[in-house]
Amino acid sequence: MAGNAEWDRLWQIVHATPEDFSSWEQLIRVAESAEITSTSPPEHITNLELVYDAFLSKFPLCFGYWKKYADWEGIAHGSQGAERTFERGVAAIHNSIDLWNHYLDFKLATTTDNQELERLFERAAVNVGYDFLAHPFWDKYIDFIENRVSDPKKLMELMNRIVIIPMHQYARYYEKWRGLCANTEPSEAVNDATLQQFLSEVKAEKGELTGNALEKALREKLDAQIAKVYKETQEGTNKRWVYEAEIKRSYFHIKPLDRPQLQNWSKYLDFEESAGDITRIRALYERCLVPCAQYEEFWLRYGQWLAKNNLISDAKSAYERAAYTFLPKDKIHVKLALALVLEEEGSTDEARSTYTSVLQSIPTHIEAITDYIHFERRQNTDTFESLISQYISSAYLDESARVYLTIQYIKYLQQVHIKLEGACILIIKHPPFFYRKWNQIR
């Protein structure tokens, strides 16, 4: 901001130390202190956008700042500017209930197209609907269908979806749903598949029924279904409450979480994985990775779970988010995991580039070297032998690393039953330290 010494000072600080969150906050306040309207001097708007763009590229999970940025863009550029920023925000932090609700409030106030709004609500439902604390979103969706769309059938369909989700306000939704069911014909209260199931069961139990007798039998089936849903949702909610009650911070912050918090997230993930619902498991991982975004262990676990469930492209995406957005550059295990996923999907050049990048930054990291040479072995054994020989004779690796790689090479030669005399020569070349190392790791 030309002529503003405080701006210049803070801008230099955040560029020199981009992790300095408090200086970013001060810089944003300086940018916001300028008059921002649709007729503001262009440099005021440009500076505001410059700061927000830089800050949110570094800290994309700060949903509150996405909300503020969208509001400012609405002032400066109108509804189109606000909407562009909201879209960027929900792409950056797709599971923020607050941000989605703010976006929905904006759209409810600026559009009369109910179909467009319903599509936006459905996008939000996919991203935040399984959150244990999703009730502010579901309340807004219910109100939209009930009062703006005014479609009883759609309302019943929506409530049928909500009541099976274990969450904090499940009992309130159950009471509303039960009241709707009581005032709706059984054939209209359930979907076609459930209705056909009811009809088949009634026929098997009571034979062919018609008229009032059939309606009474269907009502009994519906009442039993209502009781079953309540019991199952209550049980699911109570099981999750054990972990939910221990969550002290569900939002992103640069301050570290204490060990009990990390352990609670890990146990919660254990529980959800054991329950086996892929949609819920994935939703919890994504939720966990907001407060735990700076912890490599959770990214590695998520990527491994995705890969185990044959979601290779999603595992790649998760590792890329971790490696290039959220984790410090010295966290290399997630990059090594990314290289494996790239190899698995057939992107060998990208995988090789990832290994090369890691080794350029940490050239003596033995795990990275080992992973890389075995990657090359899987591509071409001749390249592998040449490469591992280079590392074994390398001057910048210490003796322990060279002996470790020698053992790896010997094991390879033994596996392929070739060049065993070469393996003996490799052993002879190294001092007694080799034998100690061999006994430790063979």
N, C-alpha and C positions, 0 to 999 in steps of 0.2 A: 504494500500500500504506500504509494509514493508520498514521501514527506512524513510518514508516521514512524517515528523511531521505535516505538514499542512493537509495532508490527514487524519491522526489520529485525529487531532483536530476537523475538520469539520465532520468527521464520528460520533464522539461522540455527536456533537451538533445536527445533524439531527435525531439521535436516541433518544436523550433526548427531543427535541422539533421538532417533525416531521412536524409541520405547518410552520416552518421557511424556507420559499421559497427561500430567498436570499442565505442562507447557502447551500441549495441543488444546486443552480446554481453554486456557487463557487466550490462545491465538484465535480460537473460534469466537470467544466473547468480543475480542477486538474487531473482528470482521463483522459481527452482528451489530456492533455499536454504530456503524455507519448507517445512514438513512437508506433503507431498502424499500423501494416501491417500484411500480412498473415504469416510472419515469426517472428513476435514480440515475446518477452518472454511471455509464457502463463499467467504469473501473471498480465501483463499489460492488456491483453484482459479480463481476469477474473474480474479484478477490475472495468474495464469499464462497463462490463455487470452487475456486482453487483450493481453499483451505478444506472445505468439506470433502472434496474428491480425494485429496491427499490423505486426510485423516481416515476416511472410510475405506480406502484401499489398504491401509495398515490395520485398521480395527473394524472389519466389516460386520462383526456381530453386535455392534453397539446400536441396538434397534432404536433407542431414544433419539439418537442423532440422525438416523434415517427419517424419523418422524419430523424432526425439526427442519431438516433439509428440504423435505417435500413441502412443508408449509411455506418455507422461504421461497422455493421455486414457484409455488402457486402465486405468491405475492408478486414476484418479479416477472413471471412468464405466463401466468394464468393457469387454467386447469390442465392444459396439455403438459406444461412444465412440471406440475405437481405429479401428474400420472406417470410421466417418464421416470421420475425419481422414486415413486412408490414401487414401480416395476423393478427398478434396480435394487431397491431395498429388499423386496421379498425374494429376489434371486440370490442375494447375498446371505440373508438369514431367513430361510424359507419357513422355519417353524416358530416364528415369533407371533404369539397370540396378540400381543399389544400392537404390533406393526400391521398385521392383517386387519384387526378391528379398526385401526385408524384409517387404513386404506378403504375399507368398506364404508366407514362413515363418510369419507370424502366422496365416494361414488354414489352413495345413497342421496347425498345432497346435490350432486351435479348431473345426474342422469335420470331419465324417466323410463329407460328401457329395462323392463323387468327381466327379460331374457338375458341381457348382458349382465345384469346384477346377479342373476342366479348362477351363471357360469363362473363369475368371480367367487361367489360363496362356495361353489363346489371345489374350485381350486384351493381355497382356504381350508375346506374340510379335509382334503387330501393331506395337507401339510400340517395342520394343527389339531384335527379332530380327535386324535387318539391321545392327546396330552391329558394327563390326570387332572389338570387345572383348566381344561378347555371350556368350562361353562360360560365365560363371558362371550366367547365366539358362538357357541350353540344358542345362547339366549338371543343374540342378535339375528341369527339365521331363523330361529323360530318366529321371532317378531316380524321379520320380513315376509315369511310365507303366510303367517296368520293374518297380518294386518295390511300388508301392502299388496300381496298377490291374492289373498283371500281365497285360497283354494283348499277346501277341507281334505281332499284326497292327497294332495301333496304334503299337507301338514301331517297326515297319518303316516305317509311313507317316510317322512323325515323323522318322526318320533320313533317309528319302528327301528330305524338305524341307531338313534341315539341311546335308547334304553339298554342296548346290549353292550355298551362301552363302560368298563369299570372306570369311574372317575369320582371326584370329590362330591359333586352334586347329583349323583345317580338317583337318590331317593326322590328328589324334587321332580326330576324328569319322569320317574316312574309314576308318581301320583297324577301328573298331567296326562300321561299316556293312558293310564287306567281309566281316567275320566272320559277321555276321548273314545276309548273302546266301549265303555258302557253305553255311550250314546250313538254308537255306529253299528250297523248290521255286521255280523261276523264275516260275511262274504266280502265286505268292503274294508274290513279292518286289517286284513292280512294280504300278502302278495299271492299271486296265482299258484306258485309252487306249494305254499303252506296250505292254501285252501284245498288243493287237490289232495294233499296229505290228510287233512281233516276229513274230507269226504270218503277217502279210502278207509280210514280207520272207523268211521261211523258205519259204513257198509259192512265191514268185517265184524263189528261188534253187535250191530243191531239190525242188520239187513237193510233192505231198501226203505228209505223214509222220504216223505215229502211234506211240504207245507210247514205248519207250526212245529210238527215233530222234528223235522230236519233242522229248523232254525234253533230249536231248543238244544238239540244234540251238538250243533256247531257252537252254540254259545258256551256249552260246557267245555268243549275243546278249547275255545278261546280263553276261558277263565283259567283252565289248567295251564295253558301256554303263558298267560300273564304271570301266574304264580311261579312257574319255572324260570322265566326270564328274571324276575326279581331276585329269586334265590341265587341264580348263577352270577348275576351282576353284583349282588351284595358280597358274595364270596370272593369274587375277583377283586372287588374294591378293597375289602378288608385285608386280603393277602398283600396287596400293593401298598396299603397304608403303612405297613411296617417300615418300608423303605422311604416312602414319601415323607413321613414324619421326621426323618433324619436329614432331609435336604435343607441346608441352610442358605444356599445360594444357587439359584437356577439360571442366573444370567451371567454373561461374560464380564470378567474383570481381570486386569493384569495382575492383581494380587493373587498369590498362590492359595490353593485350597489346602486345608489341613488334612493330615493322613486319614482321620476317621471319615471325612467327607469322600475322599477317593475310594476308601474301602466300601463305603455304603453304595456308591455308584457301581462298583464292581460286583457286589453281592446282588444288587438290583438287576443288573444285566444277567447274572447267573440265573436268577429266578425267572426272568422273562424268557431266556433261552430254553429253560427247562419246560416252560409252559407251551412252547412250540408254535406260537402264532407269529408267522414271519412279518406280517404288517406291524404288529405291536412291537416285536423285537427291533425292527428297523426304526420305528418311531422313537423308541427309548434310546437307541444308540445316537440318533441325531440330536435328541434332547440333551443327552449326557455331554455331547461334544460341543455344547455351548459353554457351560462353565468349565469343562475339562479340555478346552480347545488347545491348551498349551502343553498337554501331557501326551507324549508319544505313545505310551503304553495303550491308551484307549483308541488311538487311531490304528495302531497295529492290530489290536483285537478286532475292531470293526472291519478292517480290510480282510482279515483272515476269515471272519464269519461270512462276509459277502462272497469271498472266493469259494469257501466250502459249500455255499448254496448256489454255486455256478453263476453268480452275478459278477462276472469278471469285469465287465465294463464299469460297473458301479464301484467295484473294489479299486480299479484304476483311478476313478474320479475321486474317491475318498483319499487315496494316498497322495494324489496331486494336490488336493486342497490342503492336506497336512504339510506336505513338503514345501510348497511354494507360497502358502498364505499364512499358516498359523504357527508353524514350528520354527525355532531358531535354525540357522543354517548348519549348525554343528550336530543337529539331530539326523544322523545318517541312516539309522535302521529303517525308517519309513521309506527312504529313497531306495534302499536295497530291496525292500519289499515291492516297491513300485516297479523296479527293474524286472523282478520275477514275474509280475503280472503282465508287464509289457511283452515279455518273452512268451508267456503262455498264450496271449492273444495273437501272437505272430508278428509283433512289432519289434523285430530284432535290432534294427538300426536305432530305434528310440531307446531300447533297453541298453544297448552298448553305450549310447551317448550318456545315459543316466549313470552307468558305472564310471565312465570316464570323468564325468563332472565331479563325482564323489572323490575319486582318486586324485584329481587335480587339487582339491581343497585339503584332503588328508591322505597324502601319498603313502604313508607308512601304516595305515590302518589294516591290520592283518585280516580281519573279518571281511572287509571290503575287497581286499586283494584276493582272498580265497573264493569269495562269491563270484568275482569277475572271472578268474581263470577257469572256474568250473562252468560258468556261462559259455566261455569260448570253447571249452571241451565239448559241450553239447552241440555247438555249431560245427566245429571242425577240430578233430583230434590233433592234426598236425600243428594248427595254430596254438592249441593248448600246450603241446610239448615245448614249442619254441618259447611261448610266453612264460611258462612256469620256470623254465631254465634261466630265463633272463632275471626273474625275481630271485631265484636261488643264488645267483651270482651277483646280485645287486649290492652295491657298496653302501646304499643309504638305509638298508634294513639291518636291524641288529641280528646277532647270531641266533637268538631264540626264534625270531621270525623266519630266518632262512632254514633253520633245522625243521621247524614246523612244516614249511612248504616242501622240504625234501621228503618228509614223511608222507605228505599228501601225494607226492609224485610216486613214491615207492608203492603206496597202496594202489594207485592207479595202474602201475606196471604189473603188479601182482594180479589185479582183477582181470586184466586183458591177457595175462599169461605170456607176456613178451618182454624182451630186454631185461631179464632178471639179472644178467651180468652187469647191466647198466645200473641197476638198483644197488648192487654190491659196491660198485665204484662210488656211487653217491654217498654211501655210508662211510667208506674209507676216507673220503675227503674231509669228513667232519670230526671234531675232537670227541672225547668221551661224553661231552655234554649231550651229544646225539642220543646215546643209549639211555641216559636219564630221562630225556624228553620222550623217547619212544615208550619207555615203561609207563610214563604218566598218561599218555593219550592214546595208546594203541587200543 
